[in-house]
Amino acid sequence: MLSPKVYTWLCGFFAALGSVTFGYDLGIIASVLPSEDFNRVTGNPDATKQGLIVGCLLLGAFASNIYIGSLADRVGRRAAIVAGCIIFLLGGGIQTGAQSIRHMYGGRFLAGMGIGMLAMLAPLYQSEIAHPSIRGRLTTLQQFMLGIGTLIASFIGYGCFHGLTGQAQWRVQLGIQLLPAIPLAFFILLLPESPRYLAMKGKSKEALEVLARLHSHGDIDDPFVVAEHREILEQVRIEQEETRSAWVQLFTDKSNLRRLLLGVSLQFSVQMTGVSVIQYYSPQIFASIGIDTSTTLGLQSGNSVIALIGEALCIWFIDRLGRRGPLVWANAISGFTFVIGTILIKLFPAGSNNTNASRAFVAMTWLFNLVFSSGIGPLSWAIPVEMFNTATRAKATAITSSAAWISNFMIAQVTPPAFASIGWKFYLVFAICGFTNALFFWAFLPETRGIPLEELDDYFNRVPLFVPGSHFELKAPDAREEELRRGRVIVGGHEDDIGIDEELKEDKV
């Protein structure tokens, strides 16, 4: 029989399947755009139109965040995931059968709406079913599955670019994106619903049964489950009594507003590392140092393998090292890689025929991808979902996710004309931002490793705005779980040792 943590991890793993489509769709466009037949069908789009083809996916993802938070709170996390799959399949089908650039715009927009929903809902669901000690490993699965999608896209893109001709060269690539969403749509409803969502809807008994299914092989009398259930119910009761609405709470409560600004800043900072520039426009970037498109697509396959290694490392260390330190160091190192890369492109542009410079540039992009994938990317999705209480979590993460999509769209649109007008100087933006990102999060981002979700409100009320030097120590995640097993509940900053036997009688009535 599987242990409860393994079972919960597998539930989170399956929920993250939609992120494979996310990574695939982001990665495959780099090999679709150079296709001769694709350019013929879409009317030989110029740099601006190509940027819009890329950007429509991101605009769709941004648009989805207008309603997804409310939808997830109304129909539940699982049903909202099904809706995201259906919208994505519709958009992907339109792209695959596109007969003009307008079809590509519309298909990319709809697919983006589906991706935006799945990208926000997966870590939301994962955070709400996880034990505190494995929450980081569960929520960073989002980026790992995204990496798998990118890896698949790089090999399929390379194979189709060299092995196929005509319409098949790009339609096959776009059609494959539909595959991961189909099993997710059919089987997600077989997984347990979020117990915190059930508690928020007044379904106390169902919440207890789900917690038992996730954390104790179905034993509703398990002390850990009873204590966790009580803590969730008490937190939901406090939220309902003390707040008028989730939206009002987000913008009027100083602690919530602080967390919201941190989440938005985190998602925006991701794009200022330069990751999307490398992902979307790698042929143009590598051409600037003398590497052709065919070689670039091959190198991107290797880059995808490195990204997957980085994401696996993140899953391994995230609940050991925490969130704050890895995020700060990863941003600083990413800035360093762009400093070296910028110098190489300036001194050894295309035509200089310096193979050592080309190899060094490739090495810097691979190092960047390793540190991004092991820190920045996964944490940008994991941290926001574990900063908010049950009443505000879905709506808050919809806002933070929208920051990710709109900043991503901005970079996608700005990059082609920036390349054309200022060339290598554009990379200086990302070289500087890597270091400023690191400084910002060192100063203002508190550690959230291992804190039960119901205790985060009190935690953020106590941690000072300027974090360094606060000497605020966290308990080990396993230690907090042990306290829950002994019936020690913390709600609203107050400790309470519940009577387990009495609580069990109340739950059974």
N, C-alpha and C positions, 0 to 999 in steps of 0.2 A: 504494500500500500504506500502511495506517495505521502511524504510529509506535508503538513499544511503549507509551509513556505514554498515548497516545490510546486504544489498544486496552484497556489496563488500566482506564482511566477509564470507558470504555463498559461494561466488565464490572461495575464498581462501581455505575454508574448503573442498570443493569438490576436488580442485586441490591437496590437501594433502592426498587424499585417497590412493595414492600409498605408502605412508609411513606406512599404515597398513601392507602391504606386507613386508616392510622393517623390522618392529618390529617383525612380526610373524616369518619371516625366521631366524632372529637373535636368537629369543627365543626358537623356536621349536627344534633346533638341540640338545639342552641339553637333551631332552627326547627321541630323535631318536637314539643317540649314544649308550645308554645302552641296546637297544632292541636286544634280542638274534637272532631273524631272520634277522635283519639288519646286524649284525656282521657276520652271516653265508653267506648272499648274497655278502657282501663286502670282504669276505676272512679274517675275524677276524683281522682287522687292529690294529697295535700297536699304541702307543701314538703318534708317529711321523705322521703316516698316518691319524689318527683321527684329529690331528692338521691341516693337509693339507685339509681334508674334510671341516673343519670349514673355513680355510683360503682361499680356492678357491673362495668362495663367495666374499671375500674382494679383492682378486686379480682381479676378474671380475669388481668389482666396481671401482677399481683403473684404470683399462684399459679403462673404459668408459669415464673417465675424459680427456683422450687424445684427444677425438674428440667432446665431447658433447658441449663444449663452442662454437666451430665453427658451429656445427649443429644448435644450438639454435639461433645463429645470422643469419643463412642462411635461415632456413625454418620457424622460429618462435617458441615461447615457447610452444604453444599447440601441434603443429605437432610433436615436439621433444618428448613431453610427450607420445603421441600415440606410437611413435617408441620405447620408453622405455617399455611401457606396452607389446608390441608384443615380444620383446626380453625376458622380464621376463617370459611371459607365455610359451615360448619355453623352457627356462631353467627349469622352475618349472615342466613342463610335463616330461622332461627327468629324473629329480630326482624321480618323482613319479613312473615312470615305470622302474627304474634302475635295471639292471641285474648283475652289477658288480661295483667294486669301480671306474672303469674308467668312467662309466656313471655318478656316483655321482660327480666325479671331474668336468666333462664337464657340467653337469646340474647346479652345484653350480656356476661355472664360468659364464655361460650365465645368470643365474638368478641374479648374482652379477652385471653384466653389466647393466641389466635393473634397478636394485635397485639403482645403482650409478647414473644413469640418472635421475630417479624420485626424489631421495634425493636431487640432486642439482637443478633440474628444479622447483620443487614446491616452495621453498622459494624465488627463483629468480622471478618467476611469481607473487607470493604474494606481494613481495616488490614493484613491478612495477605497481601494480593496487591499492595500498593502500593509504588512507589518511595518512598524517604524524602522526596524533594523534593515529592511531590504527595500525601502521605498525608493532610494536613489537608484539601485540596480534595476528596479522595475520601470521607473519613469525614463531612464536613459535608454531603454530598449527602443524608444521612438527613433533615436538617432542611429542606433545599430541597424534597425530594419531599413531605415532610409539609406544607410550605407550599402546594404545588400541590394537595394533597388538601383543605386548608382553603379555598383559593380556589374550587375546584370546589364544595365544600359550600356556601359562602356564596351563590354565584349560583344553584345549584339550589334551595337552601333558600328564597331570596327568590322565585324563580320559582314554586315549588310553593305557597308560602304565599299568593301573589296569584293564581296561574293555575289552581289545582286546588281541588277541594272533596271532602268526604267522605273515604273511606278512601285514595283515590289521593293526597291531599294529603300524607300521611306515609309510606305504604307505598312509593311510588315513590322517595322520598328514601332510605329505608333499603335498598331493593333495589339501587340504583346502587352502593352500597359494595362489592358483590361483584365488580364488573368488573375492577379492577386485579389482584386475587389470582389470577385464572384464568390469564393468560399467564405470570405468575411461576411458578406451580406446574408448568406444562407445560414451560417452557424453561430453568429454572434449572440443570437437570442437564446442559445443553449447555455451560455455562460451566466453566472449569477449577476444580478443587478447590483449597482453600488449600494452598500448598506447605508451610507450617509445620505444618498438621495432618498431612499425608502424612509429613513427617519425624518427627513425634512418634509415628506408627504404624510406624516402621521402613521406610517405603517410600521409600528414598533415591533410587532411579532415577526413580520417578514424580515426586518432588519436583523433581528436576533438570529433567525434561522440562516440567513446568508452569512453572517459573521461566523456562525458555527461551521457552516459548510466550508468557508475559506480557511478558518484558523484552528479548527479542532475536530476534523473528521465528522462534522455534523453533531457534535455533543453540545447541546445548548446549556448544559450544566457546568461546562468548563469555566474555571475561575477567570481566566484571561478573557474569554468571550463575554462573560457577565460584566466584568469591570469595564471592558471596552464599550459594550452596549450602553451601560449607564453613562459613561463619559460622553458618548455621542448624543444620547437623548438629552442630557443636561445642557450641553452646548447648544443644541438646536433650540431648546426651550428658552435659553437666555437670548439667543439671536432673535427669536420671534417676539419676545417681550420688550427688548431694548431698541429695536430698529423698526423704522417705518417701512422701508423697502431696501432691497439690496442695492439698487442704483443710488439711492440717497446716501446709504451707508458708505458706499465706496468713495464718494466725493466730499462728504461732510466730516467723516471721522478722520482725524489726523493720522492715526496709525495705518488705516486702510489706504489713505491717499499716499502716504509714504511708500507703502508696498506697491501700489499701482505704478507710481513713478519709477520705482526700481525695476519693476517688470518691463515697462515700456522702454526704459533706458537699456536694459539688458538685451531685448530683442533688436532694438535699433543698433546697438553696438556690434552685433553679429555681422551686419552688412558692412560696417565700417572697417572690418578686418580685411575686406577684399575677396571673401570666399566666392561670392556670386560672379565676380569678374572672371575669376579663374574657371569657374564651372561653366558659365554660359559662352564665354568668348575665348576659350583656350586656343583654338586654331589661330586667331589673330594675335594673341599674346605670344605664343611660341614662334609665330612667323616673324615677330619683331626682333628675335634674336637668331633667325635663320633656320628654323625648324619647320618642315612642310606639314601639311594637314594630315597626310597618311601617318607619318611618324607621330604626330601629336595625338591622334586617336589611339594609337598603340600605347603611348606613354600614359594616357589617361586611364587605360585599363590597369596599369601598374599602380597609378595613383589611387584608384578605387580600392585596390587590395590594401594599400597602406591605410586608407581611411577606415576600412573595416577593422584592421588591427588596432587602430587608435580607439575606435568605438568599443571594441571588446575590452581594451585596457580600462576604459572609463567605467564600464559595468563592474569590473573587478575591484577598482580602487575607490569608487565614489562613496561607498558607505564606510570606508576605512579612513580616507583622508578628508572627507567632507566636500563642500561645494566652493567655499570662498577661496581657499589657497590655490587649488587647481585652476580656477577661472582666472585669477590674477596672473599666475605664471604663464598660462597658455596665451593670454593676450600679449604679454610682454615679449614672449618668444616669437609670436606671429609678427609683431612689429619689427623685430630684428631680421626675420627672413625677408620682409619687404625692403628693408634698408639694403641688404646685400643684393637682392634681385634688381632693385632700381639702379644700383651702381653698375651691375653687369650689363643691363640693357643700355645704359648711357655710354659705357666705354666700348662695348662690343655689339653694336647693332647688326641687323641683317646685312650681309655682304662682307662682313669682316672675316668670315670663315674661320672663326676661332672655336674649335670643337670643345676645348676645355671650358670656355666660358659658357657654352650651351649646356654642357653637362652640369656645371656648377649651378646654372639657373634652374635646371630641372630638379637638382637636389634640393634647392631652396623651396621650390613649390611642393615637393614631397614632404620636406620637414614641416612646412606650414600646414599641410593637410593632416599630418600626424598629430600635431599639437591642437589643431582646430577640432579634429574628430575625437580626441581624447579628453577635451575640456570644454571648449567654447560652444560647439554645436549641441552636444547632449544637454549641457547644463542650461542652455537658453530655454529649453522646453521643460526641464525637470524642476528648476527653481520656482518659476511663477505658480505652478499648480500646488506647491506645498507652502505657499506664503499666506493663503487666505482661508477664511472659515467656510463652512458649508453653504451658508446663505449667499456669499459673494463669489465663491470660487469659479463657477461656470462663467459668470458675467465678467469677472475681472480677467480671467485668462482669455476670454474673447477679445478684450481690449488689448491686452499685451500681444496676443497673436496678430491682431490687425497691424500693430506697429512693425512686426516682422515682415508682413506682406507689403505694406506700403513703402517701407525702406528698401525692400528687395526690388520692387518695381522701379523705384527711383534710380537705383544703381543700374538696373537693366536698361533703362532709357538713356541715362547720362553717359554710359560707357562708350558706345560707338562714336558719338561726336567728340567725346573727350580724347579718344585715341587719335581721331583725325586731326584735332586742333593742337593738342599739346603733347601727344605721344607719351614718352617715358615719364614725364613730369607728373602724370596722373597717378602713378604709383606712390608718389610721395604722400598723398592723402592717407593711404592705408598704412604706410610706414609710421606716420605720426599717430594715427588713431589707435594702433595697437598698444602704444605706450600710454596714451591718455585713457583708454579703456581700463588698462591695468590699474592706473592710479585712482580712477573713479571708484572702481569696485573694492579696492583696498581700503578706501576711505569710508564708503557708505554701505556696503553690502554685509549684513550679519550672516553668520553661519546658521543653517537650518537643519543640519544633519541629525536625524533620529528623533526629532521632536514630534510627538503625536499631533495630528492635525488640529485636534480640539484644544491644544495648549498654545497655538501660535499667536492668538490675539494677545494673551498675557505676555508672551515672550517679546513681541514687538513693542509692547507698551513699556517694557523695562529696558530694552537695549537702546543706548544713546544713538543719536543721529550720526555722530562721528565715531565709527566703530573701534579703530585702533586705540589701544590703551585702556579700553573699558574693563578689561579683565573679567569678562562675562564668560563663565565656564559652562559647558554643556555636559550632561551625563552621557555615558555610552549608550547607544540605542538598545543593546541587549539588557542593560541595567534598568532602563525605563520599562521595557517589556516585562521584566521580572517583577517590578513594582505593580504593574497592572495585574499580573497573575496573583499577587497577594491582596488585590482589591484596593490598591491605592489610586484614587481618581483625583485629577486636578482639573477644575473647571473655573474659569474666571479668576484664576490666580489663587484659588483656595483649594487646599488639600482636604481629602475626605477618605477615610478608610471605611469602605462600605461593608456592611454585614453580608457576606456571600450567601449564607443560608437563607437570610431574610429576603435578599434580592431574588434568589432563585424562586422562592415561593411566589413573590409578586409577579415574576415573568410567566409563571405557569398558570396563574389565575386567568 
